[in-house]
Structure formats: structure tokens, C-alpha cells
Amino acid sequence: MWLVVSPLLPLLSLSAAGRIQLVAKFSPGQVMRYRIESTSKSTGKTTGPIVNPEGGSQSANAVQMVVRLEVLNLAGDGGVRLRATYERSAAQSEADALDLSANAFSASYTRLEGRTFEFTLGADGQVTGAQDLTAAAAGESPKAVDPALGWLEQVAPKDAFPGRGVAIGQQWRSERAVEGALLSGLAWRSDSTYLRNEPCEWPGPAGCAVILRRFEMVRRGSSHADATPDDYRRNGLRTSGTWTGSGESLDSYSLATGLLVSSTQSSTQNMDYQVTSASTGSSVHHIGKAQSQLHIALVSSP
């Protein structure tokens, strides 16, 4: 997860207890450039009323992007208006069988290269008012913002640090609901530790704070309760089964500016779920595993 702040404004302050208070601040005209690289691999088997003998059992995806972020202005509610330009965006997808979605996946990223978006990033980490400026300038219909802005939850997480500040060796816990999950009540629970300070290249010689985060997917409420989300229920479907996950990330933040300098994350998810039609009783059963890695690096900060 990322926390982007101005390198021109003081960021870190020490409380009486020696804690470092991290406060995100932005400056109009500030420019940052990040390189984002991710890989994912999935394996699994799906069974249902219609047998597909050509169905694949594994796939792999890779994404490479360089995004230029410019701060346009500050909002009165603590948010900020940003412009994101995709200087580079490419993806590759492979599968062990004919997979029409693989081409769609690659195309969704390839078409981002050269495109520019504007959006407001709220103090709570939510993205609102997203506009595709490239489409508007060409007289085209606006393009979908996903996956264009999907990575922003790594930029400004809602609960990256405790409000009272942190000190080396301190641990804290946070929890975030999994939006749009197939099973209700799923959340990512994260346990973070402020490990140490160490030298880092960007954006200056002051060094970096190193944060280790270990996270797991948990299900809130009773394990015996109906797992069907409201959206599925309204469409006459019922869902059941399990969906678990775990992983960790190692993040470095500049002690001089608070800019995220680098983040390396890995995670694994295991799925065993069933989707059943309430009216016909027919169902689709999926068992699978997904592994992913993500690396984010600040490559320039004029």
C-alpha cells in the first residue's frame, strides 16, 4: 500500500513518547513517477451442468506499468485532485487452453499506455470523480477506469498507520472488507510492524522507515451462516464454501518526505466455493489456488 505526500512540506514529527507521526500532505505541482510490476498464477478446476472438455486448469498473467502522478490541487475535505498518465502499460497472459479472456486481459492494460486520467483521492483513500481525459479529448466515450485506477488502494491506504503515530518495534492491526466478494463477510486482516530505519536511494539521504505487514483473509460472523452476498441473492443465486488467503509486504517510506520508496508484496489465495441457482438447483463448483506478487518503486520525484 502506498502513502503519497509532498516532499516540500514537513511530514514527520515526534510526540512526547517518541512516536513518528505520519501525516499525508500534498503540494500543487508535485510530480511523482512509479513503476508497477505484478505477476499472478492460478490453477483450478470448475465443474457444472455443462462440461467443457477444453477448459483450462492454469493461467499466468504479468503486468508492467510506469505511471506519472501530478498533484493538481487540494480539496477542502482533506482530499487531493490528481492526474495520472500511463507512460508505459503492457501485459502478457498465458493459459493451458483456449482462453478468450486472456486477450481481453492483455488489451485492457495495453490500451492504457499514453492515456491520462484525473480523479479525486479522498482523505479516506476513496477515489471519486474519475475522468478519462484522453477519451474526452478525442471525442470518444469514456473508458472504464478499471484496471486504470485499481492500484490506487496501494497508494493511499485508509488505515496504513495508527493515528497516534508509530515507533520502531511497534505493532498494530487493521482490517478491511473485501469488496465484491463472492462470499459475504470476507475481510483482509493485517498485522504491521515498524521494523527499522535504513538507508534508501529516493528521494534523499535521510533514510527510510521499513514496515512489515503480514495479512490473512478472514470471514466475519458465524462460519455456519449463509455466505450469500446481497447482490447474488437478488439475482436468485446462493453461494457457499470457503475462500482463504495470506501474504506479506515489505514497504519503505522516506523519513524525509513520507513518500513510498518501494513495496514488495506476495499473497496466496485458496478457493473452494459453489454457486447454486435457487430456482433450478443447478450449481457450479470451483476449486482453485491463486498466487500473486506485486512490486512498486519510486523511479523519479522531480
C-alpha positions as CSV (number, residue, x, y, z in Angstrom):
1,M,0.0,0.0,0.0
2,W,1.2,3.5,-0.8
3,L,1.1,6.7,1.1
4,V,2.0,9.7,-1.1
5,V,2.9,13.1,0.4
6,S,4.6,16.3,-0.5
7,P,8.4,16.3,-0.4
8,L,8.3,20.1,0.2
9,L,6.3,20.1,3.4
10,P,7.4,18.8,6.9
11,L,6.0,15.3,7.4
12,L,7.4,13.6,10.5
13,S,7.0,14.9,14.0
14,L,8.0,13.2,17.3
15,S,5.5,13.1,20.1
16,A,6.5,13.1,23.7
17,A,6.5,9.4,23.6
18,G,9.0,9.4,20.7
19,R,6.4,8.2,18.1
20,I,6.7,9.2,14.5
21,Q,3.5,10.9,13.3
22,L,2.9,10.2,9.6
23,V,0.6,12.8,8.1
24,A,-0.1,12.8,4.3
25,K,0.4,16.2,2.8
26,F,0.3,17.2,-0.9
27,S,1.6,20.2,-2.8
28,P,0.1,21.5,-6.1
29,G,2.5,20.9,-8.9
30,Q,4.2,18.0,-7.2
31,V,5.1,15.2,-9.6
32,M,5.9,11.5,-8.8
33,R,6.6,8.6,-11.1
34,Y,6.1,5.0,-10.0
35,R,7.0,1.7,-11.7
36,I,4.4,-1.1,-11.0
37,E,5.1,-4.7,-11.8
38,S,2.9,-7.7,-10.9
39,T,2.6,-11.3,-11.7
40,S,-0.1,-13.8,-10.9
41,K,-0.7,-17.5,-11.4
42,S,-3.9,-19.5,-10.9
43,T,-4.7,-23.2,-11.0
44,G,-8.0,-24.9,-10.5
45,K,-11.0,-26.8,-11.8
46,T,-14.6,-25.8,-12.4
47,T,-17.4,-28.3,-12.7
48,G,-21.0,-27.6,-13.6
49,P,-24.1,-28.7,-15.6
50,I,-22.2,-28.1,-18.9
51,V,-19.0,-30.0,-19.3
52,N,-16.2,-28.1,-21.1
53,P,-13.5,-30.6,-22.2
54,E,-11.3,-27.8,-23.5
55,G,-11.5,-25.8,-20.2
56,G,-8.1,-24.7,-18.9
57,S,-6.7,-25.6,-15.5
58,Q,-4.0,-23.0,-15.1
59,S,-3.1,-19.5,-16.3
60,A,-0.4,-16.8,-15.7
61,N,-0.5,-13.0,-16.1
62,A,2.1,-10.3,-15.9
63,V,1.7,-6.5,-15.9
64,Q,4.3,-3.7,-16.3
65,M,3.4,0.0,-15.8
66,V,5.0,3.3,-15.3
67,V,2.6,5.9,-14.0
68,R,3.3,9.7,-13.7
69,L,1.3,11.3,-10.9
70,E,0.8,15.0,-10.7
71,V,-0.9,16.9,-7.9
72,L,-3.4,19.4,-9.3
73,N,-5.0,21.0,-6.3
74,L,-6.1,20.3,-2.7
75,A,-9.7,19.7,-1.7
76,G,-11.2,21.3,1.3
77,D,-12.2,18.0,2.9
78,G,-8.6,16.8,3.1
79,G,-8.6,15.1,-0.3
80,V,-6.5,15.9,-3.4
81,R,-7.1,16.2,-7.1
82,L,-4.5,14.1,-9.1
83,R,-3.7,13.4,-12.7
84,A,-2.3,10.0,-13.7
85,T,-0.5,9.5,-17.0
86,Y,0.3,6.0,-18.1
87,E,3.7,6.4,-19.7
88,R,4.0,2.7,-20.1
89,S,1.5,-0.1,-19.8
90,A,1.7,-3.7,-21.0
91,A,0.5,-7.1,-20.0
92,Q,1.0,-10.7,-21.0
93,S,-1.3,-13.6,-20.4
94,E,-0.9,-17.4,-20.9
95,A,-3.2,-20.4,-20.3
96,D,-3.0,-24.1,-21.0
97,A,-6.2,-24.0,-23.1
98,L,-8.0,-21.6,-25.4
99,D,-8.9,-18.6,-23.2
100,L,-10.6,-15.7,-24.9
101,S,-10.4,-13.7,-21.7
102,A,-6.6,-13.8,-21.9
103,N,-6.7,-11.4,-24.9
104,A,-9.1,-9.2,-23.2
105,F,-6.9,-9.0,-20.1
106,S,-3.8,-8.0,-22.1
107,A,-5.8,-5.5,-24.2
108,S,-7.2,-3.8,-21.0
109,Y,-3.7,-2.8,-20.0
110,T,-2.2,-2.2,-23.4
111,R,-4.8,0.4,-24.2
112,L,-3.8,2.4,-21.1
113,E,-0.5,3.4,-22.5
114,G,-0.5,7.1,-23.2
115,R,-3.8,7.7,-21.6
116,T,-4.4,10.3,-18.9
117,F,-6.9,10.2,-16.0
118,E,-7.9,12.8,-13.4
119,F,-9.6,11.9,-10.1
120,T,-10.0,13.0,-6.5
121,L,-8.3,10.9,-3.8
122,G,-10.2,11.5,-0.6
123,A,-8.7,11.5,2.9
124,D,-10.3,8.1,3.4
125,G,-8.5,6.7,0.4
126,Q,-11.6,6.5,-1.8
127,V,-11.4,7.6,-5.5
128,T,-14.2,9.8,-6.8
129,G,-14.8,12.0,-9.9
130,A,-12.6,9.9,-12.2
131,Q,-12.3,11.3,-15.8
132,D,-10.6,9.8,-18.8
133,L,-9.1,12.9,-20.4
134,T,-7.7,11.1,-23.4
135,A,-11.1,9.8,-24.4
136,A,-12.7,13.2,-23.9
137,A,-10.1,15.0,-26.0
138,A,-10.6,12.5,-28.8
139,G,-14.4,12.8,-28.6
140,E,-14.7,9.1,-27.5
141,S,-16.9,7.6,-25.0
142,P,-15.3,7.4,-21.6
143,K,-13.4,4.2,-20.9
144,A,-13.8,2.1,-17.8
145,V,-11.4,3.2,-15.1
146,D,-10.6,-0.4,-14.0
147,P,-7.9,-1.5,-14.1
148,A,-6.7,2.1,-14.7
149,L,-7.1,3.2,-11.1
150,G,-7.3,-0.1,-9.3
151,W,-3.8,0.1,-8.0
152,L,-4.7,3.3,-6.0
153,E,-5.6,1.4,-2.9
154,Q,-1.8,0.7,-2.7
155,V,-1.1,4.4,-3.0
156,A,-3.1,5.8,-0.1
157,P,-4.5,3.0,2.2
158,K,-7.2,4.1,4.6
159,D,-5.5,2.6,7.7
160,A,-1.8,2.4,7.0
161,F,-0.7,3.8,10.3
162,P,-2.3,4.4,13.7
163,G,-3.4,8.0,14.2
164,R,-1.3,8.4,17.4
165,G,1.9,7.7,15.4
166,V,4.4,4.8,15.5
167,A,7.8,3.9,16.9
168,I,10.4,1.4,15.9
169,G,9.3,-2.1,17.1
170,Q,5.6,-1.1,17.4
171,Q,2.9,-3.5,16.1
172,W,-0.7,-2.7,15.1
173,R,-3.6,-4.4,13.5
174,S,-6.1,-3.2,10.8
175,E,-8.9,-4.8,8.9
176,R,-10.5,-4.1,5.5
177,A,-13.6,-5.6,3.9
178,V,-13.1,-7.5,0.6
179,E,-15.3,-5.5,-1.8
180,G,-17.4,-7.5,-4.3
181,A,-16.5,-10.9,-2.8
182,L,-18.4,-14.0,-3.8
183,L,-18.8,-15.0,-0.1
184,S,-20.1,-12.4,2.4
185,G,-18.2,-11.2,5.4
186,L,-14.7,-11.7,4.0
187,A,-12.0,-9.2,5.1
188,W,-8.2,-8.8,4.9
189,R,-6.7,-8.6,8.4
190,S,-3.3,-7.0,8.5
191,D,-0.7,-7.1,11.3
192,S,2.0,-4.5,10.8
193,T,5.4,-3.9,12.5
194,Y,7.7,-0.9,12.2
195,L,10.9,-2.9,11.8
196,R,13.7,-0.3,11.5
197,N,15.2,2.7,9.7
198,E,17.7,2.1,6.9
199,P,19.4,4.0,4.0
200,C,17.4,4.3,0.8
201,E,18.1,5.9,-2.6
202,W,15.0,8.0,-3.0
203,P,14.3,10.8,-2.6
204,G,17.2,11.8,-0.4
205,P,19.8,10.7,2.2
206,A,17.6,10.9,5.3
207,G,16.8,7.1,5.1
208,C,13.6,5.1,5.1
209,A,11.2,3.6,7.6
210,V,10.7,-0.1,6.9
211,I,7.3,-1.6,7.6
212,L,6.5,-5.3,7.5
213,R,2.8,-6.3,7.0
214,R,1.5,-9.8,7.3
215,F,-2.1,-10.3,6.3
216,E,-4.7,-13.0,6.1
217,M,-8.3,-13.3,4.8
218,V,-10.8,-13.9,7.5
219,R,-14.6,-14.4,7.5
220,R,-16.6,-12.3,9.9
221,G,-19.5,-13.8,11.7
222,S,-20.5,-17.4,12.2
223,S,-19.0,-19.9,9.8
224,H,-22.4,-21.6,9.7
225,A,-24.2,-18.5,8.5
226,D,-25.5,-18.1,4.9
227,A,-22.5,-16.8,2.9
228,T,-24.5,-15.4,0.0
229,P,-23.9,-11.6,-0.6
230,D,-27.0,-9.5,-1.2
231,D,-26.1,-8.9,-4.9
232,Y,-26.1,-12.7,-5.6
233,R,-29.3,-13.2,-3.5
234,R,-31.2,-10.6,-5.6
235,N,-30.2,-12.4,-8.7
236,G,-31.6,-15.7,-7.4
237,L,-28.3,-17.3,-6.6
238,R,-26.8,-18.8,-3.4
239,T,-23.1,-19.1,-2.6
240,S,-21.3,-21.4,-0.2
241,G,-17.9,-22.7,0.6
242,T,-14.5,-21.3,1.7
243,W,-12.1,-18.6,0.5
244,T,-8.9,-18.1,2.4
245,G,-5.7,-16.2,1.8
246,S,-2.5,-14.9,3.3
247,G,0.6,-12.9,2.4
248,E,3.0,-10.2,3.4
249,S,4.5,-7.0,2.2
250,L,7.7,-5.1,3.0
251,D,7.3,-1.3,2.5
252,S,9.8,1.5,2.7
253,Y,8.8,5.1,3.3
254,S,11.2,8.1,3.1
255,L,11.9,9.6,6.5
256,A,12.4,13.0,4.9
257,T,9.2,13.2,2.9
258,G,7.0,10.2,3.7
259,L,6.9,9.1,0.0
260,L,6.6,5.4,-0.6
261,V,10.0,4.4,-2.0
262,S,9.3,0.7,-2.6
263,S,6.8,-2.0,-1.8
264,T,7.1,-5.7,-2.4
265,Q,4.1,-7.9,-1.8
266,S,3.2,-11.6,-2.2
267,S,0.0,-13.4,-1.5
268,T,-1.8,-16.8,-1.9
269,Q,-5.5,-17.5,-2.0
270,N,-7.3,-20.8,-1.9
271,M,-10.9,-21.2,-3.1
272,D,-13.5,-23.9,-2.8
273,Y,-16.9,-22.5,-3.4
274,Q,-20.2,-23.3,-5.1
275,V,-22.8,-21.0,-6.8
276,T,-26.3,-22.5,-6.9
277,S,-29.4,-21.3,-8.6
278,A,-32.2,-21.0,-6.1
279,S,-34.9,-21.8,-8.7
280,T,-33.4,-24.7,-10.6
281,G,-30.9,-26.2,-8.1
282,S,-28.1,-26.3,-10.7
283,S,-24.7,-25.3,-9.5
284,V,-21.1,-24.5,-10.5
285,H,-18.3,-25.7,-8.2
286,H,-14.8,-24.3,-8.3
287,I,-11.7,-25.4,-6.5
288,G,-8.6,-23.3,-7.2
289,K,-5.5,-21.6,-6.0
290,A,-4.1,-18.1,-6.9
291,Q,-0.6,-16.7,-6.2
292,S,0.4,-13.1,-6.9
293,Q,3.4,-10.9,-6.5
294,L,3.5,-7.1,-6.7
295,H,6.4,-4.6,-6.7
296,I,6.1,-0.9,-6.6
297,A,9.0,1.5,-6.8
298,L,9.5,5.3,-6.9
299,V,11.7,5.8,-10.0
300,S,11.8,9.6,-10.0
301,S,10.4,12.5,-8.0
302,P,11.2,15.9,-9.5
